[in-house]
Amino acid sequence: MTVDTNRTVRELAVELPYATRIFESLGIDYCCGGKRPLGEACAQSRVAVETVVQQLELAEAGVQDSREARASNWAKESVPGIIDRILKQHHAYVREESPRLQQVFAKVASKHGENHPEVLRARELFDQLAEELAVHLMKEEQILFPYILRMDESQLSKEPMPPSCFGTVRNPIAMMMSEHDGAGELLKQIRKETGDLKAPADACVTFQSLYRDVLAFEADLHQHIHLENNILFPRALAMEGSEKEAY
């Protein structure tokens, strides 16, 4: 395989499932910023494009865990399967980790905030992120995802698409993607405030583990947004598009 650096990060992430692990490890935005060509994304993240290409090619050759890569090819999964994955893994993770991390942030801020005011600001930003994500998940679960599932059922049964209260499905998808951008921006601000979530030299074990756990939260949210922005939402838009072409 020869990697075309003019292809977008999104295209590579969808076609080469193992690519998301590589992008994540190198700090390349493949979810909200996935529309950039690979070369441009590498320049943005200050990563040599040759390094990324080499890792992608090694992964393709089977040097990395190709069995896992095949198992994670969500571009070939059914719409219900994708939504089930998002709900059971990513939504459940956000709901479990958000309040726990808020509690740890509060503990670390009370103990270390005087000497490390950056953790106070990071706590405020994470609290905002948790609050916004809670509302975001509710809108997806109660409005958008059920409608996309009905769209899929209609397409499979060759029946007209179901009516909606929002006109075209593009409207709620655009809103969700905008909120994804907002979540990504809050995570970037947390990184900026904390020096890329690197605990200071005098950090206690709780402080150190907090930053590690926020990094894990960020990585999961990247995968979460990737599944929606790059796989599920384009499928929903394509279903609506094919329905309009049929009439």
C-alpha positions as CSV (number, residue, x, y, z in Angstrom):
1,M,0.0,0.0,0.0
2,T,1.2,3.5,-0.9
3,V,-0.3,6.2,1.3
4,D,-1.5,9.3,-0.7
5,T,-0.7,12.3,1.5
6,N,-3.3,14.4,-0.4
7,R,-6.1,12.2,0.9
8,T,-7.9,13.5,3.9
9,V,-7.3,12.2,7.4
10,R,-11.0,11.2,7.6
11,E,-10.7,9.1,4.4
12,L,-7.7,7.3,5.8
13,A,-9.3,6.8,9.2
14,V,-12.4,5.2,7.7
15,E,-10.6,3.0,5.1
16,L,-7.7,2.0,7.4
17,P,-9.2,1.4,10.9
18,Y,-5.8,0.9,12.5
19,A,-5.0,4.4,11.4
20,T,-6.9,6.0,14.3
21,R,-4.5,4.5,16.8
22,I,-1.6,5.9,14.9
23,F,-3.2,9.3,14.5
24,E,-4.1,9.4,18.2
25,S,-0.5,8.5,19.3
26,L,0.9,11.3,17.1
27,G,-1.7,13.9,18.1
28,I,-3.3,14.1,14.6
29,D,-6.9,15.2,14.7
30,Y,-8.9,12.6,12.8
31,C,-12.4,13.4,14.2
32,C,-13.3,17.1,14.2
33,G,-10.4,18.1,11.9
34,G,-10.6,15.0,9.7
35,K,-11.3,17.0,6.5
36,R,-7.7,18.1,6.2
37,P,-5.4,16.3,3.8
38,L,-2.9,14.1,5.6
39,G,0.1,16.4,4.7
40,E,-1.7,19.5,6.0
41,A,-2.8,17.7,9.2
42,C,0.8,16.5,9.8
43,A,2.1,20.1,9.4
44,Q,-0.6,21.3,11.8
45,S,0.5,18.8,14.5
46,R,4.2,19.3,13.7
47,V,4.7,15.6,12.8
48,A,6.8,14.5,9.9
49,V,4.5,13.2,7.2
50,E,7.1,10.5,6.4
51,T,6.8,9.2,10.0
52,V,3.0,8.8,9.6
53,V,3.2,7.2,6.2
54,Q,5.8,4.7,7.5
55,Q,3.6,3.7,10.4
56,L,0.6,3.3,8.3
57,E,2.5,1.2,5.8
58,L,4.0,-1.0,8.6
59,A,0.5,-1.5,10.0
60,E,-0.9,-2.5,6.6
61,A,2.0,-5.0,6.2
62,G,0.9,-6.7,9.5
63,V,3.7,-5.4,11.8
64,Q,1.0,-4.1,14.1
65,D,-2.1,-6.1,15.2
66,S,-3.9,-6.5,11.9
67,R,-6.4,-8.8,13.4
68,E,-7.6,-6.0,15.7
69,A,-7.7,-3.7,12.7
70,R,-10.0,-6.0,10.8
71,A,-12.2,-6.4,13.8
72,S,-12.5,-2.6,14.1
73,N,-13.6,-1.9,10.5
74,W,-16.7,0.0,11.5
75,A,-17.2,1.4,7.9
76,K,-18.5,-2.1,7.0
77,E,-20.8,-2.4,10.1
78,S,-24.5,-2.0,9.9
79,V,-26.1,1.2,11.1
80,P,-27.7,-0.5,14.2
81,G,-24.3,-2.0,14.9
82,I,-22.6,1.3,14.8
83,I,-25.2,3.0,17.0
84,D,-25.1,0.1,19.5
85,R,-21.3,0.5,19.8
86,I,-21.6,4.2,20.3
87,L,-24.2,3.8,23.0
88,K,-22.8,0.8,24.9
89,Q,-19.1,1.8,24.8
90,H,-18.7,5.5,24.3
91,H,-21.9,7.0,25.8
92,A,-21.7,4.7,28.7
93,Y,-18.0,5.6,29.2
94,V,-18.8,9.4,29.2
95,R,-21.6,8.9,31.7
96,E,-19.4,6.8,34.0
97,E,-16.1,8.8,33.8
98,S,-17.4,12.4,33.6
99,P,-18.7,12.6,37.3
100,R,-15.8,10.5,38.5
101,L,-13.2,12.8,36.9
102,Q,-15.1,15.9,38.2
103,Q,-14.8,14.6,41.7
104,V,-11.1,13.9,41.3
105,F,-10.6,17.4,39.7
106,A,-12.3,18.9,42.8
107,K,-10.0,16.9,45.1
108,V,-6.8,17.8,43.3
109,A,-7.9,21.5,42.9
110,S,-8.5,21.8,46.6
111,K,-5.1,20.4,47.5
112,H,-2.9,21.8,44.7
113,G,-4.8,24.7,43.3
114,E,-2.9,27.3,45.4
115,N,0.4,26.3,44.0
116,H,-0.9,25.2,40.6
117,P,-3.7,27.6,39.5
118,E,-3.7,25.9,36.1
119,V,-5.6,23.0,37.6
120,L,-8.4,25.3,38.8
121,R,-8.9,26.5,35.2
122,A,-8.7,22.9,33.9
123,R,-11.3,21.9,36.4
124,E,-13.7,24.7,35.2
125,L,-13.2,23.6,31.6
126,F,-13.8,19.9,32.3
127,D,-16.9,20.8,34.3
128,Q,-18.2,22.7,31.3
129,L,-17.3,19.8,29.0
130,A,-19.1,17.3,31.2
131,E,-22.2,19.5,31.4
132,E,-22.3,20.0,27.6
133,L,-21.7,16.3,26.8
134,A,-24.6,15.2,29.1
135,V,-27.0,17.3,27.1
136,H,-25.4,16.2,23.8
137,L,-25.8,12.5,24.6
138,M,-29.4,13.0,25.5
139,K,-30.2,14.7,22.2
140,E,-28.5,11.9,20.3
141,E,-30.2,9.1,22.2
142,Q,-33.7,10.6,22.3
143,I,-33.9,12.3,18.9
144,L,-31.2,11.7,16.3
145,F,-30.3,8.0,16.8
146,P,-33.9,6.7,16.9
147,Y,-34.6,8.6,13.7
148,I,-31.5,7.3,11.9
149,L,-32.5,3.8,12.9
150,R,-36.0,4.4,11.4
151,M,-34.3,5.6,8.3
152,D,-32.3,2.4,8.1
153,E,-35.3,0.2,8.6
154,S,-37.2,2.1,5.9
155,Q,-34.4,1.8,3.4
156,L,-34.1,-2.0,4.1
157,S,-37.8,-2.5,3.7
158,K,-37.8,-0.1,0.6
159,E,-40.4,2.1,2.2
160,P,-40.4,6.0,2.2
161,M,-38.3,7.6,4.9
162,P,-40.1,8.5,8.1
163,P,-41.3,12.1,8.7
164,S,-39.4,14.2,11.1
165,C,-39.9,17.3,13.1
166,F,-36.6,18.8,11.9
167,G,-37.0,18.6,8.1
168,T,-33.8,17.2,6.7
169,V,-31.6,15.0,8.9
170,R,-28.8,17.4,7.9
171,N,-30.1,19.8,10.5
172,P,-29.6,17.8,13.7
173,I,-26.4,16.3,12.3
174,A,-25.0,19.8,11.7
175,M,-25.9,20.6,15.3
176,M,-24.2,17.5,16.7
177,M,-21.1,18.1,14.6
178,S,-20.9,21.7,15.9
179,E,-21.2,20.4,19.4
180,H,-18.4,17.9,18.7
181,D,-16.2,20.8,17.6
182,G,-17.0,22.6,20.9
183,A,-16.0,19.5,22.9
184,G,-12.8,19.2,21.0
185,E,-12.0,22.9,21.6
186,L,-12.6,22.5,25.4
187,L,-10.2,19.6,25.4
188,K,-7.6,21.7,23.5
189,Q,-8.0,24.4,26.1
190,I,-7.5,21.9,28.9
191,R,-4.3,20.8,27.2
192,K,-3.1,24.4,26.8
193,E,-3.8,25.2,30.4
194,T,-1.9,22.1,31.7
195,G,1.0,21.9,29.3
196,D,-0.5,18.9,27.4
197,L,-1.7,17.3,30.7
198,K,1.7,16.8,32.1
199,A,1.6,16.7,35.9
200,P,4.1,19.0,37.7
201,A,7.1,17.5,39.5
202,D,5.5,17.9,42.9
203,A,2.2,16.2,41.9
204,C,0.9,13.5,44.1
205,V,-0.3,10.1,42.8
206,T,-3.9,11.3,42.6
207,F,-2.8,14.4,40.6
208,Q,-0.8,12.2,38.2
209,S,-3.5,9.7,37.7
210,L,-6.1,12.5,37.1
211,Y,-4.1,13.7,34.0
212,R,-3.6,10.2,32.7
213,D,-7.3,9.6,33.0
214,V,-8.2,12.8,31.2
215,L,-5.9,11.7,28.4
216,A,-7.8,8.4,28.2
217,F,-11.1,10.3,28.3
218,E,-9.9,12.5,25.4
219,A,-8.8,9.4,23.3
220,D,-12.2,7.8,23.9
221,L,-14.0,10.9,22.8
222,H,-11.9,11.1,19.7
223,Q,-12.9,7.6,18.7
224,H,-16.5,8.4,19.7
225,I,-16.6,11.5,17.5
226,H,-14.9,9.6,14.6
227,L,-17.6,7.0,14.6
228,E,-20.3,9.6,14.4
229,N,-18.7,12.3,12.2
230,N,-16.9,10.0,9.8
231,I,-19.0,6.9,9.6
232,L,-22.6,7.1,11.0
233,F,-23.5,10.6,9.9
234,P,-22.3,10.2,6.3
235,R,-24.4,7.0,6.1
236,A,-27.5,8.8,7.4
237,L,-27.0,11.6,4.8
238,A,-26.5,9.1,2.1
239,M,-29.7,7.3,3.0
240,E,-31.6,10.6,2.9
241,G,-29.9,11.5,-0.4
242,S,-30.9,8.2,-2.1
243,E,-34.5,8.6,-1.0
244,K,-34.7,12.0,-2.6
245,E,-33.1,10.7,-5.8
246,A,-35.8,8.0,-6.0
247,Y,-38.6,10.6,-6.3
